[in-house]
Amino acid sequence: LANSNKAHDGFLGNSVVGEWCNIGADSNNSNLKNNYAEVKLWCYARQSFVKTGLQFCGLIMGDHSKCGINTMFNTGTVVGVSANIFGDGFPRNFIPCFSWGGAQGYTTYQLEKALETAKKVMERRNVELDEKEIAILAKVFDLSLIYRRF
């Protein structure tokens, strides 16, 4: 969890969390389906969900993503880069990069706002959001547009 935060209660079993993420208090993920079936994950290369051969798989969360208090993630949920997830209910199993919202619906997390937040988060750890990182995030924003059809 390099420079990511997960404080308070909650379960993140069998999960991969990127850098600069924040997991709200009492947020949880499932890592095993109730029917013990094989977990499917979103595959960017195929642009669809694919079988993994895994029985246990939690949350996959990209860099700079956040979730609010009491967020609940289903087994094998994939959250892209710089997403901000909040609200009640279960969000979808694939949340594109730069998504803003939750089970009630999503909008695009505008690049300027995402960069503003990233800068504040990194400054808290005395790290500068440099031009290279900004360029990478801007490129991810552009490349992920096709997935943000809300």
Buried (B, 14 or more C-beta within 10 A) or exposed (E): BEBBBBEEEBBBBBBEBBEBBBBBEEBBBBBBBEEEEEBBBBBBEEEEBEEBEBBBBBBBBBBBBBBBEBBBBBBBBBBBBBBBBBBEEEBBBBBBBBBBBBBEEBEBBEBEBBBEBBBEBBEEEEEEBEEEBBEEBEEBBEEBEEBBEE
